[in-house]
Amino acid sequence: MDPKEAAGLKRPVQPMPATIRQALETAGLMETYKARPAYQQNDYLGWIARARLAATKEKRLSQMLEELRQGNVYMKMKWDPVTSRKR
């Protein structure tokens, strides 16, 4: 995550666990993930980390990867990367 963008977050910045990094790289989605706004990157990491059960973490990771593949979804909501860019 870009340090300048991270500085603008209102929530604590979440570290990226090695398992998530590996999943993104294996799926070929690291660049897609990095292209998302800092708040989305941070929200995904925190959301996955807060899961208590390993099965829940895996389900959330799978959802994140699928949403990145689709490109126009964020947390099961429609998201338009073109209109959400800062001008």
DAJOTA-V438451 format. One record per residue. N is the residue number from 0. BURIAL is + if it has 9 or more other ideal C-beta (glycine too) atoms within 8 Angstrom, else -. Layout:
# DAJOTA-V438451
n:burial
N:BURIAL
N:BURIAL
This chain:
# DAJOTA-V438451
n:burial
0:+
1:-
2:-
3:-
4:+
5:+
6:-
7:-
8:+
9:-
10:-
11:-
12:-
13:-
14:-
15:-
16:-
17:-
18:-
19:+
20:+
21:-
22:+
23:+
24:-
25:-
26:+
27:-
28:+
29:+
30:-
31:+
32:+
33:-
34:-
35:+
36:-
37:+
38:-
39:+
40:+
41:+
42:+
43:+
44:+
45:+
46:+
47:+
48:+
49:-
50:+
51:-
52:-
53:-
54:-
55:+
56:+
57:-
58:+
59:+
60:+
61:-
62:+
63:+
64:+
65:+
66:+
67:+
68:+
69:-
70:-
71:-
72:+
73:-
74:-
75:-
76:-
77:-
78:-
79:-
80:+
81:-
82:-
83:-
84:-
85:-
86:-
